[in-house]
Amino acid sequence: MNSIDTETYKVHFNAKAYEELNLYINNYDFSKIFILVDTNTHKYCLPKLMSHLETPISIEIIEINAGEHFKTIDTCVGVWNVLSELGADRKSLLLNLGGGVVTDLGGFVASTFKRGIKYINIPTSLLAMVDASVGGKTGVDLGVLKNQIGVINSGDIVLVDTSYLDSLPQNHLKSGLAEMLKHGLIKDRAYFETLTQLSNLTLNDLDNLIHESIRIKKHIVTEDPTENGIRKHLNFGHTLGHAIESYFLESEEKKELLHGEAIAIGMVLECYLSSELLDFPKDDLNFITDAIHSIYKSVDFNEMDYKPIIELLKYDKKNEHGNVNFVLLKTIGQPKIDCLVPNDLIIDAFNFYNEKTNRTNS
């Protein structure tokens, strides 16, 4: 696959990724190389990366716990301390080998350690490949509130090796697929429809679809790097999706959802809101809802869940002047930003989701 150029760096794929990594390392006078992994990527992905590295520079491994619960400032403090103890300086390089938690947190650590050291993201999950690979968003959660602390600062290159996906369980692959489905809904109907035909896709097809998702996101981010306009389109499904993810994360009665699982629900809910507020076609609402229900397990919501989820909306990063701003769809491929939605309509959206879920399961 051809590399993708952004304004400040390139995304390289598969075999070429390692060629470019070694070329990059050899072109800079790095004092040390640090590789940030979690407990999973240390075991399943690090051996492959190490087998491709060709450098005499000293390499140190830093491991963090796997999971969204550890995407915190406390974890950052731990990594900053280890970097200091191991003699990291401003000429050090940090390689972030992992999913979205590792790439988001690692990018933030690198962006702030000694006021900034160079870093490279090597995403190992489908979600990180199609989402965290482009745009330079780094950061951590504040309690259960998603991505409240961070900076926009891109690494020097991104390396996408799709063979790392072989180690992922099915639910994590589906989590990443949600972001790809979102790219189709905000940009390209044909792309969305292709993604809904999973049984007909080959591994080579998946490589090409990953490339296309990254290309779609790159086009949007290039036009609006600081998220003042069109980049907000990428938040479709995320206003309610993030609130649901946070609610399930903090609830003792609920089973924690993966990011993409929550976003898939958010996209159904926000398509319903789009149909009510922007005349989004009902046929497309039903088509999208059925497609998402065919991929993701349904989640039960009851009336007791609505109020705390709606309450969490006030922490959404798109909010301005006390307003909760949604990204909704006029049609597939035509989003509208800064939409205001009354709470009673959000409750109607949950009722619609539950009704479709019951109909699907009956």
N, C-alpha and C positions, 0 to 999 in steps of 0.2 A: 504493500500500500504506500502511496505517496505521503510524504511528510506534509503536515499542515502548518503554514506560517501564520503566526499572530503578529501583532504590532511589535512585541518585545522578545518573543522566543518562538521555538518550534516544537511541535509534537511529532515524535518519531515512533515508528511502529515495528514491532517484532524484531527480526534479526538486525535491521538497521539501527534500532534503538541502542543496542549495545556498542555497535561501531561508533555511533555518535557520542555515546557516553565516554568511551575511552579516549576519543579524539578531544573531547571537551576537557577531560581531566588532564591530559598531557599538554594542553595549551595554556593551562593556568599553573601558577606556582603555589599550589595548596600546601599548607603546613600539615594538615591532618584531614582524614575523611571519617565522618561519623555516619552510621546507618541506623535510622530509627525504625524499629519494628514493633509489632505487638506479639503476644504469645503465640498467635496462629501463624503470622507471616514469618516469624523466626524459624518455625519448624518446617513450613511448607514452601516458602518462597525464597528465603535467604540463601540456601545452598545454590540455587540456580543463578541468582545474581552474583554471588561470589565467584562462581565458575566462569563468568563472563568478564569480570574486572581484571584489567591488565595494567597494574600500576605498582611501583615500589613504595608508594606513600603509605604511611601507617593508617590502619583502619580499625576503628572501634565500633562495637555494637552497643546500642542503647535499646533496652526492651521496656515497653509499657504494657499494662494490662489491656486485653482486648475488650471492646464494647463501648457503647455510647455513655455508660455511667462514668467512664474514666476520661471523657472529653472535657476536662476541667482545668481551671487555673492551677489547682494543686498538682496535677500531673505535669503541667508546664514547669512549675517550680522544681519538681523533681528532675526533669530533663535539663533545665538550666544549671542546676547544681552539679549534675553528672558531667555536663560539658565543661564546667569550670574545673572540676576535680581532675578531669582527664586532659586538661591543658588546651582546651579549644581557644582559638584566638580569631581575629577578624579575617584571617586567611584560611579559615577552616571551611569545609564543605559538608553540608548535611543532605543525605539521601533519605527521603521518606518512602519507605517500602511498605505499603499497606493499603487498606481501604480508606474511606472518607474520614474516619476519625484520625488516622495516622497522618494523612496528607494535610487535613485542615489544621490539626494541632502542630504538626511538624513545621508547616509553613509559618505559623504564628511564632513558634519558638525561634526559628531562624530569622524572622523579620525583626525580632526584638532583642535577641541576644547580642550584646555589645553594639546595639543600635543597628544590627543587620549583618548577617553573613549570607553567603550564597547557598541556595538550596535547589534540589531537583526532586520532583515528584515522580514516583514509580508506582502508579496505582495498580492494585492487585484484585480489586473487586470491580464488577461491571458498573456499579454505581459511581465509584471513584473515576473510572475510565471516561464515562460519558458526562460526568458532572464536575468533579473536582479537577479534572485535567485542564480546564480552560477557565480563565477569568480572574485568577489570582486571589480569590476569597480565602482568607485564612481565619482561624479563630476557634473558640471553645464555647461551651454552653455555660449559662449562669444558673446553677441548680438544674431544674428541668426545662428551663427556657432555652430554646435552640439558638446557637450561634449569636449570642448577645455581645460577646467580646471578641474583637478581632480587627484586622486591617486588610485592605486590598493591596497585595504585593505579590507579583508573580515570581515563580522560580525561573531559573535560566533556561531550562528545557524540561519537557515532560516525555517520559518513556512509557509507551503502551505495549506491553507484551501480553497478547490475549491468551497465551498458554497458561498464565497464572489462573485463569478462570476454571481450569480443570480441578482445582482444589476446593472450589466453592460449592456449598450445598445448594439445592434447587431454590430454597426460599430466598437466599441471598442473590441468586441470579435474577429472580423475579423482582427483587427490590430494585435492582439497577434498571430493569426493563421499564419500571414506572417512569423514570426520568426520560427514557427514550420515547415512550408513548406521549409524554408531555411535549417533547420536541415536535412530534408529529402534529399534535393538536394546535400548537401555537404557530406552526410554520408550514406544514406540508401534509395534506390529507392523504395522498398516495403513500407516503412514508408511514403514517399511522396505520393505514389499512394493511400494509405489508407486515407490520409488526404483530398484527392480530392473527396472522396465519402461521403461528409458530410451528405447527406440525409439518408444514411444507418447507421449512428453512433448514439449510445445511450449516455446518460450522463455518464454511467459507462465506455464506450469506451473513452470518453473525459478525464476522470481521468487517465486512463492508458496511453493515448497519451501524456498527460502533463508529466507524470512520465518518459516516454521514451525520450521526448525532453530534460528534465533536465539531464537524464542519458547521452545522447549524448553530451550535452555541457560540462558536468562534465568530461567526458573522454578526451575531447580536452583540456580543461583548465588544467587538472592535468598534461598532457604531456608538456604543454607550458604555465605556469602561467603568464609570463611577455610579451607574444605576440611577440616573436622573430621568430616564425616559424608557426607551425600548427594552433595556435590560430587565426592567420590571416584568416583562412578558414571561421571563423564566420562572417567576413566582406563581404561575398558574397552578392551582391545586395545593399550593403551599400555605396559604393563609389558614384555611381550616385544617389542612394536613399537618402542619406543624403543631397547631393547638391540640389536635387529636393525639399526635405522637407524644407531646409533653404530658397530656392528661393520663395516657396509658403508662407512661414512664413513672409517674408519681403515685398512681393508684395501686393499692395493695390487692384489690379485688380483680384488676384487669391484667391480662397477659400482655407483656410488653410487645409493641409492634416494631418491626423494622421500618426504617425511614420510608422506603418505597411502598410498603404496605399501607402506611398512613397517607402517603401522597396519592395513592390510587383511590382511596376513599375520598380524599379532598377533591380530586378531579371530578368524581361523580357528583358530589355535592355542589361544586362550583359550576358544573355544566347545568345542573338544575337551576341554580340562581341565574345563570345566563339566559336560560329559556324564559324565566319569569320577568327579568329586567331588560334584556336586550333582544328578545324575540329569537334567541338561538333556536334553530329548528328542532321540533319535538322528535322527528325521526332520527336526527343525529344524536339527540340526548339518549334515546333508547338504544341506538346502535352502540354508542360509547359505553353506556352502562352495562349492556349485555356482554360486550367484549371484555370489560374489566372484571366483571363477575366470573367470566369463564377462565380467567387467569389466576385471580386472587381469591382466597377463602373469605367468605363473608364474615363480618364482625357484627355482633349484637350491640345495639345501642338502646337504652331505655330513657325515659323522660328525666330521670335523675342525673343523667350524663350531660344533658344539654347545657344547663346553666354554667357548670364549671368549665366546659369547653369554650363557650362563648366568652366567659370571663378571661380566659387565656388569650383571646384575640387581641386584647389591648397591648400585649407585648410584641406584636408583630413588627418587624423592622421597617415595613413600608408605611407604617402609620405616620400621619402628619397632623399637627394642630388638634390632637385628640380624636381624629377620625380613623376608623379601621378601613384601610384601603384594599379592596379586592382587585385582582386581575380576572376579568371575565371574558367570555368569547361572544363575538357577534356572529361569527361563523367559524368553522374549522379553518385555522390559518389566519384569523383576523381577531387578535385580542384587543381588549380595551382596558386601560389602566385606571387606577384611582376611582373605582366604583364603590359607592356606599350602599350597604345592604342592611335593612332593618332586621332586628333579632327574630321577629316572628317568621320571617322568610327563611332564615337559617334553620329554624325548627322545622319548617315545612320541608326543607331539603333533607334533613335527617329522616323525617317520616317517609319521604319518597325513597330514600335509600333502604330503609327497613322494609317498605312495601315490596320493592324489587327483590330484596334478599329473600323474603318469605315466598314470593312467587317462584323464584329460582329454585329454592329448596323443596318446594312442595311437589 
